[in-house]
Amino acid sequence: MREIYLQEAADRIHQMIRQRLDRNRRSPFFFLVGAGISAPPIKLAREIEDECREEAGRWRIADPPDSMSALDRYSYWLSSAHPSSADRRDYLRGLMDHKPVSPANLRLAHLLQEGTVSNTAFTTNFDDLLSKALSLFGQPHVLCDHPLTAGRIAVDSADVQVVHVHGSYWFYDCCNLKGEISERSEDGSMSSLLDGWLREHSPLVVGYGGWEGDVFMKALRRRLESNSGRIGAPLFWFCDRRASLDCLPEWLRKSREATEIYFVVPKLAAQSAMGVAAVEGVTTVRPPQGAAVDASSTPEDSKEPSLASDLVFDTLIQKFRLSAPALVEAPLKFFANKLRDQIQIDGQGSDLYSFQKVVGRIERAGRLLEDNERRENPDPLQALRGAMSRADYHAAVATAKTLDLSELSESDLRLALTTLWEAARSLDGASEDKAAAYDLIAQIGSTLGDQQSIEKVAKSLVNKGFTLGMLNRHDEAIASYSEALQRFGDSPDAALRAPAAKALVNIGAVLGILNRNSEAIEKYSEAVRRYGDSSEPAIRQEVARALVSKGRELDNMRKSEEAIAAYDEVIDRFADSTAAALRPQLAQAFAYKGYLLALLGRNEEAIAACDEVIRRYGESQEVDLREQVVRALINRGFALGKSGQRARELAAYDEFLRLFGDSPDPRLRWPQAVGLLSKGLALRIMGRNGEAIKIFDEVTARYERSTDPLLQEQVAKALVNKGWALATMGRREEQIAAYSEVLRIFGKSREPAIQRQVAWALNYRASALEERARTVEAEADYREIVARFEGDPSHEIVDIVKWARGRLDGRPSAAAAAHA
């Protein structure tokens, strides 16, 4: 399995298509799209499931078993709420009929109309938004929404083609339940159609979750497991979130043709790694240093990194430099040409509705408009609109920066405001242009002055601060947050007060990044004082975030009891809340409290706190919650081990590895290494050295080639502990070899944590060599310890150096001997 980022994927797709075009061959790709390109306005499966669960509750229908898969659960609630196929058809039509076209469907229609990337889209959706978008752009297309119409679709056709593999909501036969989807997947016509396309083409998968058993997934699996096992070109699967990758079936993630499959994932947001604390030789998972700055003041600015479908299509439009659709470039000319294409206006035939005159009037209007704009009243936003239609958001911002806002009419200002908001939302990552866009939004919104515009001002100041912080312009970030707080912090309107509360908490977070810990804590305390009594959900979320961040800063200052008190306040205030937005803060409070209690030796309390995290959030797929479950499982094992409950400790590590041990999420690689190592340590302490050695070897095999210092440290620890286990078993030569492996791999590392393991490896190897009467080699190791680590302030290293000097002088110190 190969993970890449969006820009690299676009570069690879561009290269392959251009090389094909150079040989007069067509693109090797087709689009496979799912519900993600239509949401909003169409609800996603989980939203439909929630709505159906509520409807079924009116009829006292029982909950399904917890063991159900996502597709089983969805089918259960849909059929429970709407038992007949006619009811389901009406329900779906109500969800989808007369809905506006989503941005992603517009962008996909733009790509299909141009045709370079592909002119064909297969979709699992029942809605008609893609067809609407194509019709809006004046693009005729071939539509297949039933197996009996599969013959309309041709692999080598130049027509734009849209295939609804499960049907559409217009007809009785749309497949929505598990059994219906499975039945459609067995239908020969639709399956054969997909088989034919997969022989010669590869899908660009966007907005699709990969439901096991549907017609596309079965066709893809057949292709991957066939004798050739190859697909027409590399497959690109665009994942909306990293957690989505975990939900894909193992046969896909670990296909023998994994080198031909690229999983395109969102870039990780800038964040501190989970820290480590070594206590009595066991590793615990501690909270990250500092506090997280949050930009999620709008639904678009999600805290969890995501890869929206429209962003995928935007990037492809930019990469292939597609022109704007004719409808956008010259709308009157576009309509005149469409009329000319569809009717006879040469004067030779009948013209029942005087279309020739209609076309002439449209064309004259177009010429007059162009002349007027060119000579008397040029459109000041034309270049801005053109850049947006080409998905060139950097150009859009650059164009907006040249505008004289004082010369714009109110309607133009409103259009510029909404356009820049969309441009800022669509710019990937932090950039100068993104900060400039939010700055312009604040200026325009302040000029307009109405309620909706002022709300944009408040949000844009927060988002500008976040963007500046990501650019390491921390003082400017604080200034932007401070402006939001000063202007809106005491507003009676909660829609304005909530961004201000977020700004105040974010000031604390930036101060924490700058190591101004006391000032950061004061800002968090101020947020609780000012907004702690609010009943508004968005503001309560900021209060919870302030308290958690305060606890983390107190922990950084080694004020553990005060930190625990801050976490307890979060729990006291919000433990009974059912608000989804408060779950991450509450999970962090329990998890961080458990970590500190374990370090303080209050093991039973630590276990209880960790158990609460696991009980509440163990089955969650939300990234923030999964991270806390990871912490809780490992720290629970640590606390159980400290309290002498070794069997339960081992079970905790096994549970963690069962849930997360094979996850491809790169954020879990370090916890995975820690979980494995902790299991090995527990086995070694229990005297099960043979099993422990196998675990230590697995840690080494998995992470030996990693360049991440945190992972390298776990490998070094695994090898040192492998040496211990081998010594206990009397396998001295293998013990010496394990310590030598530490020196071979990590001897030149400059990382202090890894160098501590190198020092222990040298010390243990020297002792083992002495026992084998290899005195000269042992003395060489002791001399290297003194030469390399003399003057190191770490108490561990100081004792190792004393021991080495003592061995060389024949007088080991008592403290060093105890360590040895």
N, C-alpha and C positions, 0 to 999 in steps of 0.2 A: 504494500500500500504506500502511495506517495502523496504527501500533502504539499500543496503549493498555495501561493497567494494569488489574488485576482489579477494583478498586473502581469505576473509571469504567465498565467494561464492565457490571458489575452495575447501576449507576445507569441506564445507557442501556436495558438489557433491561427493567428495572422500569418505566421511563417508557413504553416502547412497549406493554408488556402492559397496564398500567393504562389507557392511553388507549384500547386496544381494548376492554377490559372496560366502560369508560364508555359505549361505543357498542354494548354488548351483542354484541360480537364476541369470538371466542376468540383465544388466543395465536397469534402468527404463527410460532412456533418448534417444532422437534422436536430431540431429542438425537441426535447421532451420536457413539458412544463406541467406543473401541478398547481395546487390551490394557492401557493405563495405568490403567484403573479396576479391574483385577483383579490387579495386581501390587503386593506379594505378596497372596495365596499362589501365584497362577499365574505361571509364569516368562514373562519378556518374550522377544521374538523373538531378541534377541542372546544371551540365556542359553540358549535352545533350540539356537541355532546352535552355541554353544560345546560344549554337551553332545553334539550330533550329530557335530561334528568329532572329538571324542574317541572316540566309538563307531566312526566311519568309520576312524579311525586304526588300530583293531584289525585292520581288513581291508586295511590298506595302500593305502587309496584316496588318490590324489594331490590336492594342493591345486588349487583352481580358479584361473583367470587373475585377476590383480589388478584388471583392468579391469571385473570384474563389478559390477553394481549391487547394492544391499543386498538387494532381493527375489530377484535371480538367485542371489546367494551363499547366502541362506537356503534357497532351494529346492534348490540343489545339495547342501548338507550334509544336509538332511532326507531327501531321496530317496536319498542315498548311505548314510546310516545305517539307513534303513528303506525298502527298495526297493519293497515292495508297498503298495497302498492299505490292505489289512487290517492290515499291520504299523504303518502310520502311525496308523490309527484306534486300535489298541491302545496305541501310545505316547502319543497325545494323551489318551486316556482315563485312562491312568496319571498324567498330569500334572494332570488336572482333576477326576477323580472324588473325591468325599468331601472336598473342600477347604472350609475355612470361608469364609464370606462376607467379602469385603474391606470396609473402612470406606467406600470410595468407592461400592461397589455398594449398601450400606445407605443412604447419603445419596441416591443417585439414586432408589432405590425410594421413599424418603420424598417426594421431589419429584414423582415420577410419581403416587403415590397421592393426593397433595393436588391435583395437576392444574393449578394456575394457570400455572406456567411451561410445562409440556407434559405430556401424558399418553402420549406415544409416544417410544420410543427405538429407533433403528436401531443395530445393533452389528456390528462385524467379528469379534467374539470367538466362539469355539466353546464356551466354558464356559457353565454355567447359573447362575452366581452371582447375576445380576440376577433371574432367575426365583425362585431360592431366597429372596432378600431380600424380594421382593414377597409370596411365600407366607408367609414369617415374619411379615410385617405383616398377614397375612390378606387380601391384596388379590388378587381374581381378575383374570386378565389374558389377553388374546388373544396366542397365540404363533405366530409364523411362522418356521420354520427350513428351508424348502425352497421353491423357486419355485412348486411346485404348491399351496402354501398361501398364496400372496400375495393371493388373493382375500379372505382373512379380514380384511385390513387396510383400513380406510376412513379417508379424510382427515378426515371430519366426525364420526367416532365419539367417543362419550363414554367408551368403555372404555379401560382401560390396555392399551397394545399394545407388544409387543417383537418386533423383526424381526432375525433372524440372517441377514445378507445373504450370508454364505458357508457357511451351515449350522451345525450344532452337532456336538459330539463324540459324541453318542448315535447318530448315523446314519452309514452308510458313505459318504455323499456330501458330507461336509464338505470344503470347498475349502481346501487349504493350500499347494500348490505353485503356482508362477507360472502354469503352463499351466492348472491347475484354476481358479485365480482369474480368469484371462483368459476362460476358457470361461464361467464363471458371469456375468462382466460382459457377455457377449454374449447371455445368456439373456433372452428377451423379457419374461417375467413379472416378474422382480426388477428389471430395468432400467426397465420401464414403471412399476412401483410407485414407484421413486425419482423418476422424471421427473415423475410426478403430484404428489408431495409438494413437489418443488422449484419447481413452478409457483406454489404458493400459500404455501409455508412456507420458512423458512431454518433451517439446522442450527446448533445450539450444539455445536461440535466439541470433545470433551474426551477426552484420553488416547489420541489417534489420530495416527499418524505420517504418514498420507497416502501410502500406497504407490501409485505410479503404475500404472495398469492394472487396479486392482480395480474392483468394480462401483460403489462410491460415487464414486470419483474420476472414472471415465468419465462417470457421470451428471452430476456437478457441472460437468465441462468442457463437456459438451453444452449444459448450461443457460447457462453463461457465454458460450459462443461461438454461441448461437442468434441468430436475428434480433432478438429483444427484448433478449437478453443480460442480463436482469434476473432477480433472484430475489425471493421473496416479501417479504423484509425484509432488513435488513443481516445478513450472516453473521458470527458470532463464532467465531474459531478460537483455542482456548486452547492455547498452546505450553508444554509442560512445562519447556523450557529455551530460551534464546535461540538456541542452536545449532540447535534443531529447525527454526527458521524457514528456515535456509539449505538444509535438506534438502527443503523443499517445492518442487514444480516451478515453473518460471518463469511458466508460463501462469496459475498461481494467484496468485503474488506480484505479478505485473505485469498483472493482468487489467484490461481497459478499465473494468470496474466496480469498480476498486480502492477507490473511495470507499464502496462498499457492503460491503466486507470489512474487518473489524477483526481484527488479529492481537493477541491478548492475551498479553503477555509478562511474565515475572517482573521485579520491580524489581531494578536492579543493587545489589549489596551496596556498602556504603560502602567506598570504596577510593581510593587515590591514583592519579591518572592517570599514564600513562607519561611520564617526564620527557623533556626535550630537551637536547641539547648541540650547539652549533654550532661546528664545527671547520673552518676554511678554507672557510667558506661552505656547507658541506654539513651536513645534519641527520642525526644518528644517533638511534636509539631507545634510551634509557637505562632502567635499572631504575627503578621508582617510588621516591620518597623514603620512608624509613621501612620498617617491616616489617609484614606482614599479621598481624592477630590472627585466630586460627582457633577456631571454635566446634564443629568437626566431631567432637565426642566421642561422638556417636551417629549411626547411619545417618540419622536424621530430620533432623539439623542439618547438611545438606550444605553444603560450602564454596561450591559453585557455586549461585547463586540458581536456585530452581526454583519451579514452579507445580504443586503436586500436585493430582491430580484431586479428592481429597476436599476440599481447600481451595476449589476452584472451587464445588463443590456446597454446602459450608458457607456460603460467601458469599451464594449465592442463597437458601438457607434463611433466613439472617439478614435479607436484604434484604426478603423477602416475609413475614417474621414468621410462619413456619409453626409451628403447634402441634406438640408431640411426638406421635408415633404412639400410638394408643389402647393398643397392647400395652404401652408403656412407662408411660403415665399410670396405668392401672388394669388390671393384667394379668389378675386373676381375673374382673373384669367383662367384659374383652375376650373371654376364653375362653367365658364363659357366653353372651354375645351371639352368638358364632360358632356355638355349638351350637344355639341357638335358630333361627338363620338356616337351618340345614341339616337339621333334623329336625322332626317334628310332635310337639309336647309339650302340646297343648291338651286332652288327655284323650279326644278323640273317636276317634282311630285306635289302631292297635296300637303298643305300645312294647316291642319285643322285648328291648331291652337296658336297659330302665328309665332311659332318658335323662332323663326328667322329674326323677327323683330325683337323677341326677348333676348336672343343672343347678342344682337347688335346693341341693345341698350346696356347689357352687362359689360360688353367690351368698351363702349363709350365711357361708361362710369369708371371702369378701370383706368382708362387713359387719363380721364379728368382727375382722378384721385392721384395718380402718379405725378401729373403735372403740378397739381396743387401742392403736394408734399415736397416736390423738388424745388419749386419757385417761391412759394408763399408760406407754407406751414409744414416744414419737414417733420417727420415723426421722430421725436427725440429718443424713443425706446426701440426703434427698429433693429439696431445692431444688438441691443440687449436680448430682444426676443429671438433674433436669429441665432445667437450663441446658445441660448437655452434649447432651441429646437434641435441643434446639433449635439446636445449634451456636452458642450464645451463650457463648463462652469467657471473655469479660471478666466476664460475670455469674457464671460458674462460679468464677473466681478470687476475685471479691468475696465470694461466698458462703463459700468455703473460708476466707477470712481471718477470718470471724466464728466459726468452729468453735473449741470448747474441746477441744484435742487430748487433754487429760488425761481427758476424759469419754468418749472413743471406745473401743470395744472393739477388739481386735486385728484382727478381720475388717473393721471399719469403717475402721481406719487403713490397711489394705492396699488397700481399695477407694479411699479418698481418694488414696493415693499413685499408683495407676495412673491414676486419673481426672485428677489434676493434671498428671501427666506427659503425658497426651494433650492436655490443654488448653494446656500450655506449648508443645508441639510445633506445635499448630494455630494459635496466635496469630501473626499475620503481622507480621514486622519486630520491632524492639525497642520495648518499652513497659514502663511501671512494673508493669503486671499480669504481664508475662512474668517480670520479675525477682522479683516477689513469689511467683509460682508455684514457681520454682526454689528460693526460700528456704524455702517451706513443704515442698517435697519433701525438702530436706536435713534439716529438723526431724523430719518423720515417719519418714524412713529411719533416722535416728539413734536414734529411739525404738524402732523395730522391731528393728534390730540384726542381722538375718540377712544372709547373704552377698549375696543379690540386692538387698536394700534398701540395703545399704552401697555397692554399686556405683552405684546410683542417686544416692546422696549425692555420691560423687566426681564423677560426670558433671554433676550439677546445680550444684555449686559452680563448675565450669568454665563452664557455660552461663550461670550468673548473672553471672560476671565478664565474659563476652563481652557480655551484654545491657547491663550497666552501662556498659561501655566505649562501646557504640554510643550510649548516652544522654549521653556525655561526662562521666560520673561516674568519672573515671579512678582516683582514690584508692580509691574503694570497689571498683572492679574489681580493683585490685591486692590489696586486702584479701581478696577472695573467692578469687582465685587462690592467695594465700599460705596461706589456710586449707586448701585442697585439698593444697597441697604439704606443709604441716606434718603433716597427718593421714595422708597416704597416700604421701608421697614415698619412704619406705624400706620400704614394705610388701613382703612376700615374694610377694604375689599380683599377677601382671602386670595383671590386670583393674583393679586399683586403682592400680598404679604408672603405667600409661599415661596416665590423666587427670592425674595429678600432674605427669608430665613435660610434658604439654601446658600445664598451668598455669604451669610455670616458663618455658617459651618465650614464653607469652603475656605474662607480666610484662615480659620483655625488649621485646616488641613495644609494650606501652603506654608503657614508658620511652622508647622511640624516638619515639613520637608526641609525647611531652612534651619532645623534644629533649634528653633526658638520655642522650646517645649512649654515653658511657663506661660508665655503669651498665648500659645495655642490653647492651653487648658482654660485660660481665662475667656477666650472667645467661645469655647464650647459651653462653659458655665453661663455666659451671657445669653447664649441661644436658649438654654433651658429656662433661665429666669424670664426672658422676654416672651417665649412662646410655649412654655411648658403646660399652660392651662388651655391651650387651643383644642378645639374639637374637630378642626379641619383635618381630614386624612393626610393631605400633602404636607401640612405643617407638623403633624404628629410624627410623620416619617423623619423629618429633619431633626426633631427633638431626640428621637431614638438614635439617629446617626451621630448627633452631637455627643450623647452619653457613651456610645460605644467608642467613638474616637477619643473621648476624654480618658476612658479606661486604657486604651492602647498607649496614649502618651504617658500616663502615670506608670504603666508597665515599663515603658522605655526608660523612665527615670528611676526604675527599681522600687517604686512605691506600690508594692503588690497589694497590700490590704486596701489602700485607697482605690486601686484599680478594680478590685473585686467589688467594692462598694458601688462603683459606677455601673458595673455590669448588673449588680443586684437591682439597682434603680431601674434599669431597662426592663428587667424581668418583672419587677413589681408593677411598673406602669402598663406593660403591654402584653404580659403573658396570656391574658384571656382574650386578646384581640383576634378577630378572624380576618383582619385586613391583610391581603397578600403582600402589600408594599412594606409591611412591618416584619415579615418573616425573615428576611436576610439579617436585619439588625438583631432580632431576637435570637436567631440561631448563632450569630457571632457572640452575643452576650453569654449564652450557655457554654459555647465551645471555649471561648477565651477564659471564662471563669474556671472551667475544668482544667485547663492548662496550668493556670496559676496555682490552683489548689494542689495539683499533683506536684508542682515544684516545691510547694511549702510542706509537703508530706501529709496533707490532709486527704488521704487517699479515698476514704469512703465518700466524702463530699465530692471529690473529683469524679469518682465513678458515677455518682448520681447525676452530676451535671452533664457528663458525656452521654449517659444513658438517655437523658431527656432530649438531647440533639438527635440521637439515633431514632428514638421513638417518634419524634415529631416529623423528622425530615428524611428518614432513611430511604424512602421510596421516591423522593423527589428527583426530577430531571433538571431542575433549575441549577444553573452553574454555581451561583452564589451559595445555594443551600448544599449542593454536593460537596463544595469545598469545606464547609463546616462539618459535614458528616465524615469526611476524610480525617480531619483533625481529631474529631471525637473518637473515632474507632482506634486510631493509633495511640492517642493519649489515654484512652480507657485501658488499653493493654498495658501501657506503661504504669498506670496507677495500680492495676491489678497485680502486676509483677512486684511492685514495691511493697504491696501488702501481703506478699507471699502466696497469692492465688495463681500459681503458674499455669494450671490447666485452663483457667478462664482467660488468662492473659493470651495464651496461645490461640484460643478460640476467637478472641477479638481480632488478632492479626489475620487469622484465616477468613473471618467475615469480611474484613477490609479487602483482602486479596480476591475474594469471591466477587465482590461488588465492583472493584475498581482495578484489579490486577492486570487486566487485559485491555483497559481503555486506551484508545489512541490519543486522547487529549494530551498535548504536550505539557499542560499545566500539572498533570498528574504524574509525570515521570519521576520527579523527585519524591513525592509521597509514596509512589510505588516502590522506589528503591528503599526508602525508610521502612516501609511496611515489611518488605522481604528481610531486610537486615535485622529488624526487631524480632521477627519470627526466628531467625537463625540464632540470635543472642539468647532468646528464651529457651530454645532447644539446647543450646550449649550449657546454660545454667542448670537445666533439668538433667544434664548428663547424657542427653541423646546426641552425642557428638557426630555420629555418622550422618544423621539427618541434618544436623546443623551445617556440616561441611557441604552437603548438596545445595543448601540454600545459599551459602556464601559463594559457591561456584556460580550459581544462577545470577546473583547480583553482579559478579565480575563479567560473566558472559554478556549480560544485557547492556552494561553501561561502561565497559572498559574503554570504548572508543569515543565516548562523549567528551566534549570540550567544556561542558558545564561544570564549574568548580564544585557546586553542591553535589552533583552526581559523582564526580571524581572522589570526593571525600567519602561517600558511601562505599565505593569500591575499595578504597584504601582500608577503611574500617573492616570490610568483609574479609580482606586478605589477612589483616592482623589477627582477627578473631578466628579465622581458619587455622592460623598457626597455633593459637591457644588450644583449639580443639584437637589438632593433630598431636600436640605435646601431651595432652591428657591421655591420648590413646597410645602413647609411646612411639609414635611414628616421627622420630627426630629428624631424619633427613628430609622428609616431606615438609616438616615444620620449617626447617631452614629455607627450603625452596619457596615457601609461601611468603616469608619475610623478604627474600631476595626479589620476589615478584613486585612487592610494594616499591622497592628501591628502583627496579628497572622502569616501572611505569611512571612513578611520581617523584623520583629522586631530584629532578630539576624543577619541580613546581615551586612557584613563589607564593602560593596561597598558604597563609598561616595555619588554617585548620588542617590542610593536607600535610604540611610540614610536621605537625604534631604526630601524625600517624607515621611519618617517615622516621621520626626520632624513636618512637616506640618500636618500630620494626627493626631499626639498627640495634637497639638495646636488647630486645628479645633474641635477635639472631646472635648477638655476641654471647649471651648467656647460654644459648643452645650449643654454640660452637665450643664454649668452655667445657660443657658437659661431655662433648665428644672428643675432648683433649686436643682440639684444634686451636691451640693457644695463640699462635701467631695471627690467624684470621680474626680471632676474637679481639685481640689487642688493636688490630687495625680498625675494627668497627668502633671500639671505645674511643680511639683517637679521632675518628671522623665525627663522632658525636660532639666531642669537645670543640673541634675545629669549626663545625658548622653551627652549633647552637649556643656557644659561650656568649653570654650577655642577653639572651632571650628572656624577657620578663615573665613569661608564662610560668606559673608555679609548677605545672607538669614538667615543662622543659628544664626548669631549674633543678628539680629533683633528679631528672634523668642525667643531666650533666654532672651533678654531684656523685651519682652512682658510678658513672663512667670514670670520673677522676679517681674515685675510691678504688675501683677495680684496677686501674693503672698503677695506683700507689699501694694497693693491697689493703686499703682502709675504707670500705664502703660505709656511707652514712646510714643511720637507722631509718630515716625517712625514705631515702631512695630505696633501701632494701625492702621496705614495706611495699612500695610501688612495684618493685620487680617481682 
